[in-house]
Amino acid sequence: MNASVKLEPGRMYHIYNRGNNRENIFIKDKNYDFFLKLYERYICPVADTYVYCLLRNHFHLMIRVKTEPEIFRLPKSSRLGKSEAGKSEIPEIVSEQFRLFFMAYSKAINKQEERTGSLFQKNFRRKEVTTREQSFQLIYYIHRNPAKHGFTKDFRNYPFSSYFQFVSGSDGFLDQKEVLGWFGTLQEFRAYHEKDRTLDEKDMEDEGE
């Protein structure tokens, strides 16, 4: 892992993390919805979200960190926790929002399960997405992850991923219009997912904080 990798404004990343000691981070179905509600509160003010997948013991996100003008035109109350950081500290702001997000979720799960200690691995991981082809492959990789890990036989029926949200047409915080624009149509988006593809997983998951 590389602690020097920062979440820079205007850049796209694969964000992922798992439970400490590979423990489950989602215990009850309601935990998935709660995770997304907290995510919308803490992360959506500083990043656009393209796809996600929540699995029992880990999660994947594909995001674009917002630009400085996008972040700093927001009301302070919706932008950050207690930070008074300046524009040059966007990576620190985004990392702090993720820290607050993980902390809030962990606190709730610890209370629910009457447990103590860290819920997530200490350093959440990230990989910058630099090309259009890499973004296509990452979307495919994230959406098919539930079948890869045996959480479902058919990734298309898995309810805790953004694929389900795209094809059902449900509203949410995802930037669905931009993602579908990359593929052309919803039909082409679905067709891309349904073809068996060989991916270099080392290109999907690499660096960490």
C-alpha positions in Angstrom: 0.0 0.0 0.0 1.1 3.5 -0.7 0.2 6.1 1.8 1.2 8.9 -0.5 -1.7 8.3 -3.0 -4.0 11.2 -2.5 -7.6 11.8 -3.7 -7.0 14.7 -6.0 -9.8 17.0 -7.3 -11.2 16.1 -10.7 -9.7 12.6 -10.7 -11.4 9.2 -10.7 -10.7 6.4 -8.3 -11.6 2.9 -7.3 -12.2 3.0 -3.5 -12.5 -0.3 -1.6 -12.1 -1.7 1.9 -13.0 -4.8 3.9 -13.8 -5.7 7.5 -11.0 -5.9 10.0 -9.7 -9.5 10.0 -12.1 -10.1 7.1 -15.1 -9.8 9.5 -18.5 -8.9 8.1 -19.3 -5.2 7.9 -22.9 -5.8 6.9 -24.8 -8.0 9.3 -28.4 -7.2 8.7 -30.1 -6.1 5.5 -30.9 -2.8 7.0 -27.2 -2.1 7.4 -26.8 -1.8 3.6 -29.3 1.1 3.4 -27.8 2.8 6.5 -24.3 2.6 4.9 -25.7 4.3 1.8 -27.5 7.0 3.7 -24.3 7.9 5.6 -22.4 7.7 2.4 -24.7 10.3 0.8 -24.3 12.5 3.8 -20.5 12.4 4.1 -19.1 11.6 0.6 -21.6 13.0 -1.9 -20.7 16.6 -1.0 -17.1 15.9 -2.1 -17.3 13.2 -4.8 -19.5 12.1 -7.6 -20.3 8.4 -7.5 -20.6 6.3 -10.6 -21.0 2.7 -9.3 -20.9 0.8 -6.1 -21.2 -2.7 -4.7 -21.7 -3.6 -1.1 -20.8 -7.2 -0.1 -21.0 -8.9 3.3 -17.4 -8.3 4.3 -16.2 -5.6 1.8 -17.3 -2.9 -0.6 -16.3 -1.2 -3.9 -16.9 2.3 -5.1 -16.0 4.2 -8.3 -15.9 7.9 -7.7 -14.7 11.2 -9.1 -13.4 13.7 -6.6 -15.2 17.0 -7.2 -13.2 20.0 -8.3 -12.3 22.8 -6.0 -15.1 25.1 -7.3 -17.6 22.4 -6.9 -16.6 21.7 -3.3 -16.1 25.2 -2.1 -19.3 26.6 -3.5 -21.2 24.3 -1.2 -22.6 25.5 2.1 -20.0 24.7 4.8 -22.5 22.6 6.8 -23.1 20.3 3.8 -19.4 20.2 2.7 -17.4 19.1 5.7 -17.5 18.1 9.3 -15.5 20.6 11.4 -12.7 21.3 8.9 -11.7 24.8 8.1 -9.2 23.7 5.4 -8.2 25.9 2.5 -8.6 25.1 -1.2 -5.1 23.6 -1.4 -6.1 20.8 0.9 -8.8 19.1 -1.1 -7.2 15.6 -0.7 -7.1 16.1 3.1 -10.8 17.2 3.0 -11.9 14.2 1.1 -9.9 11.8 3.3 -11.4 13.4 6.4 -14.9 12.9 5.0 -14.1 9.2 4.4 -12.8 9.0 8.0 -15.9 10.5 9.4 -18.1 8.3 7.3 -16.3 5.1 8.4 -16.3 6.2 12.0 -20.1 7.0 12.0 -20.9 3.6 10.4 -18.6 1.7 12.7 -20.1 3.3 15.7 -23.6 2.3 14.7 -22.6 -1.3 13.9 -20.6 -1.6 17.2 -23.7 -0.5 19.1 -26.0 -2.8 17.1 -23.7 -5.9 17.7 -22.5 -4.9 21.1 -19.0 -5.1 20.0 -15.9 -2.9 20.4 -12.8 -2.2 18.3 -12.2 -1.4 14.7 -14.8 -2.5 12.1 -12.8 -1.7 9.0 -9.2 -2.4 8.0 -7.2 0.7 9.0 -6.3 2.0 5.6 -9.0 2.2 3.0 -7.6 1.4 -0.4 -7.7 3.3 -3.7 -6.6 3.0 -7.3 -6.7 5.9 -9.7 -8.7 5.3 -12.9 -6.9 7.0 -15.8 -8.4 5.8 -19.0 -11.9 5.2 -20.5 -11.2 1.5 -21.0 -10.0 1.1 -17.4 -13.3 2.8 -16.3 -15.4 0.4 -18.4 -13.5 -2.6 -17.0 -13.8 -1.4 -13.4 -17.6 -0.9 -13.8 -17.8 -4.5 -15.1 -15.5 -5.8 -12.3 -17.5 -4.0 -9.5 -20.9 -5.1 -10.7 -19.9 -8.7 -11.2 -18.1 -8.9 -7.9 -21.1 -10.5 -6.0 -21.0 -13.6 -8.3 -17.2 -13.7 -8.2 -17.3 -14.1 -4.4 -20.3 -16.4 -4.4 -22.8 -14.1 -2.8 -25.2 -14.7 -5.7 -25.3 -16.9 -8.8 -26.4 -14.0 -11.0 -24.9 -10.6 -10.4 -27.9 -9.0 -12.2 -30.2 -10.1 -9.3 -27.9 -8.8 -6.5 -29.8 -6.0 -4.7 -26.9 -4.2 -3.0 -25.1 -2.9 -6.1 -25.6 0.0 -8.5 -26.3 -2.4 -11.4 -29.6 -3.1 -9.9 -30.2 0.6 -9.5 -29.3 1.3 -13.2 -31.5 -1.4 -14.7 -34.5 -0.7 -12.4 -34.4 3.0 -13.1 -34.6 3.9 -9.4 -33.5 7.3 -8.2 -30.5 7.9 -6.0 -27.2 9.8 -5.7 -25.5 8.0 -8.6 -24.5 9.9 -11.7 -26.4 7.5 -13.9 -26.8 9.8 -16.9 -23.0 10.3 -17.3 -22.3 6.5 -16.9 -24.9 5.5 -19.5 -23.5 8.2 -21.8 -20.2 6.4 -21.8 -21.9 3.2 -23.0 -24.4 5.0 -25.3 -27.6 3.4 -24.1 -28.9 1.2 -21.2 -29.1 -1.7 -23.6 -25.4 -1.3 -24.5 -24.6 -1.0 -20.8 -26.3 -4.3 -20.1 -24.8 -6.0 -23.0 -21.3 -5.0 -21.9 -21.9 -6.6 -18.5 -23.3 -9.8 -19.9 -20.3 -10.8 -22.0 -17.6 -12.9 -20.2 -14.4 -10.9 -20.0 -10.9 -11.6 -18.8 -9.7 -8.8 -16.5 -6.3 -8.1 -15.0 -7.4 -7.8 -11.4 -4.0 -6.2 -10.5 -5.1 -3.3 -12.6 -8.3 -3.1 -10.7 -6.9 -3.1 -7.2 -3.5 -1.7 -6.4 -2.7 1.1 -4.0 -3.8 2.1 -0.5 -3.7 4.9 2.0 
